[in-house]
Amino acid sequence: MDDNTKKELQSAAFERLIKHLRERKDVQNIDLMNLAGFCRNCLSKWYREEASKKGIDISDPDARKHVYGMSYTEWKEKYQK
């Protein structure tokens, strides 16, 4: 498998993970942290850090919006227990 195809597959898998987490609003970040050692906020941080490596500036709120599908404040108000 060439590197481009590998990166496309990894990107698609990442987007599926984000979609899955958006659909599973019942799963709290603390649950993810306890079980897997990462949460939605970690994903948004990693996304922002990888963008930075490419010289792309993404704010923390924008990175979180990409992962949550809405602003973090809105998500917390609607779904955080």
C-alpha positions in Angstrom: 0.0 0.0 0.0 1.4 3.4 -0.9 1.6 6.2 1.6 -1.1 8.3 0.0 -3.6 5.5 0.2 -2.6 4.7 3.8 -3.2 8.4 4.7 -6.6 8.4 3.0 -7.6 5.3 4.9 -6.4 6.7 8.2 -8.3 10.0 7.5 -11.5 8.1 6.7 -11.1 6.0 9.9 -10.6 9.2 11.9 -13.7 10.8 10.5 -15.7 7.6 11.2 -14.5 7.7 14.8 -15.6 11.3 15.1 -19.0 10.5 13.5 -19.4 7.6 15.9 -18.6 9.8 18.9 -21.0 12.5 17.7 -23.8 9.8 17.5 -22.9 8.4 21.0 -23.7 11.5 23.0 -24.6 9.2 25.9 -20.9 8.3 26.3 -19.4 11.0 28.5 -15.8 12.2 28.1 -15.0 10.9 31.6 -16.1 7.4 30.5 -13.8 7.6 27.5 -10.9 8.8 29.6 -11.4 6.0 32.2 -11.7 3.2 29.6 -9.5 4.4 26.7 -7.2 7.1 28.1 -8.5 9.7 25.7 -11.7 11.7 25.0 -13.2 14.1 22.5 -11.2 16.9 23.9 -8.0 14.9 23.3 -9.0 14.3 19.7 -9.6 18.0 19.1 -6.2 18.8 20.7 -4.4 16.2 18.5 -6.2 17.6 15.5 -5.1 21.2 16.3 -1.5 20.0 17.0 -1.3 18.2 13.7 -2.6 21.2 11.9 0.0 23.4 13.6 2.8 21.0 12.4 1.6 21.9 8.8 1.6 25.6 9.6 -2.2 25.7 9.8 -3.6 27.7 12.8 -6.8 26.2 14.2 -8.2 27.6 17.4 -9.1 25.3 20.2 -12.8 26.1 19.9 -12.7 25.4 16.1 -10.9 22.1 16.7 -13.5 21.1 19.3 -16.3 22.1 16.9 -14.8 19.8 14.3 -14.9 16.9 16.8 -18.2 17.6 18.6 -20.1 18.8 15.5 -21.2 21.9 17.5 -19.5 24.3 19.9 -18.2 22.7 23.0 -20.4 25.0 25.2 -23.5 23.9 23.3 -22.5 20.2 23.6 -21.9 20.5 27.4 -25.3 22.2 27.9 -27.2 19.6 25.9 -25.3 16.3 26.7 -22.9 16.5 29.6 -24.3 14.9 32.7 
